[in-house]
Amino acid sequence: MQLKKGDKIKFKRHKQRYTVVAANKKFAICTKPLNCKKTYIYTIIDFEKQIRGPENLIFNCTDLRNDGEAREMLVRLTRRKTEVSYRRNIELDIERIDVTSPPK
């Protein structure tokens, strides 16, 4: 399934849904708010490997709420410059996808 920006994904291990901020056929970058620290957390879905997790960069300071930086991360992943961390990934566990309606 091709995800698009704004779609919501519910993972089995989490109560709160993630929002897709950038996606293509191979990857989806998703965020959710972390209200206690007034920030967010993110996960990258790798559809080919059927895993999800953070990017494998040390001290990654990317602001994924910024569309340009989210697209840059997607380009890095697609060009195999980086990948989903092999130490911190987990099996893909999508429970539900809520697709946003196309703009009119």
C-alpha positions as CSV (number, residue, x, y, z in Angstrom):
1,M,0.0,0.0,0.0
2,Q,1.3,3.5,-0.9
3,L,1.0,5.8,2.1
4,K,0.9,9.6,1.7
5,K,1.6,12.6,3.9
6,G,-1.2,13.0,6.5
7,D,-2.2,9.3,6.7
8,K,-2.4,7.9,10.3
9,I,-0.9,4.6,11.3
10,K,-1.7,2.7,14.5
11,F,0.9,0.2,15.6
12,K,0.0,-2.7,17.9
13,R,2.6,-1.7,20.5
14,H,1.4,1.9,20.8
15,K,-1.9,3.6,22.0
16,Q,-1.4,6.8,20.0
17,R,-1.3,6.9,16.2
18,Y,1.6,8.1,14.1
19,T,1.2,10.6,11.3
20,V,3.0,10.0,8.0
21,V,5.2,13.1,7.2
22,A,6.9,11.7,4.1
23,A,6.6,8.4,2.1
24,N,7.3,6.6,-1.1
25,K,6.9,3.0,-2.2
26,K,9.8,1.7,-0.1
27,F,9.7,3.8,3.1
28,A,7.4,5.9,5.3
29,I,8.6,8.4,7.9
30,C,6.1,8.8,10.7
31,T,5.9,11.0,13.9
32,K,3.8,11.3,17.0
33,P,3.9,13.9,19.7
34,L,5.6,13.2,23.0
35,N,3.7,15.7,25.1
36,C,5.6,15.3,28.4
37,K,8.7,16.7,26.8
38,K,6.8,18.9,24.2
39,T,8.6,17.2,21.3
40,Y,7.9,14.2,19.1
41,I,9.2,10.8,18.4
42,Y,9.6,9.2,15.0
43,T,9.8,5.8,13.3
44,I,10.7,4.8,9.7
45,I,8.9,2.0,8.0
46,D,10.9,-0.1,5.6
47,F,8.3,-2.0,3.6
48,E,10.9,-4.2,1.8
49,K,12.4,-5.5,5.0
50,Q,9.1,-5.4,7.0
51,I,10.7,-3.5,9.9
52,R,10.5,-0.1,11.5
53,G,12.8,2.0,13.7
54,P,15.0,5.0,13.8
55,E,17.6,6.1,11.2
56,N,21.0,4.6,11.8
57,L,22.8,8.0,12.2
58,I,24.4,9.0,15.5
59,F,23.3,12.3,16.9
60,N,20.6,12.7,14.3
61,C,19.2,16.2,14.8
62,T,16.7,16.2,11.9
63,D,13.5,18.1,12.6
64,L,10.9,15.9,10.9
65,R,8.1,18.4,11.4
66,N,9.9,20.4,8.6
67,D,8.8,19.0,5.2
68,G,12.2,19.7,3.6
69,E,14.1,17.7,6.2
70,A,11.6,14.8,6.1
71,R,12.0,14.7,2.3
72,E,15.8,14.8,2.7
73,M,15.7,11.8,5.0
74,L,13.5,9.9,2.5
75,V,16.0,10.6,-0.2
76,R,18.9,9.4,2.0
77,L,17.0,6.2,2.7
78,T,16.0,5.6,-0.9
79,R,19.5,6.1,-2.2
80,R,20.8,3.7,0.5
81,K,23.0,6.4,2.1
82,T,21.4,5.4,5.5
83,E,19.0,2.8,6.6
84,V,16.7,1.8,9.5
85,S,18.9,1.0,12.4
86,Y,19.6,-2.7,12.5
87,R,20.2,-2.5,16.3
88,R,17.0,-0.7,17.2
89,N,14.5,-2.0,14.7
90,I,11.5,-4.1,15.4
91,E,9.2,-6.2,13.2
92,L,6.5,-4.2,11.4
93,D,3.3,-4.3,13.5
94,I,0.7,-2.2,11.7
95,E,-2.7,-2.6,13.3
96,R,-4.6,0.0,11.3
97,I,-4.1,2.6,8.7
98,D,-6.4,5.6,8.4
99,V,-6.1,7.2,5.0
100,T,-6.7,10.9,4.6
101,S,-9.1,11.9,1.9
102,P,-7.6,13.5,-1.2
103,P,-8.0,17.3,-1.4
104,K,-10.9,18.7,-3.4
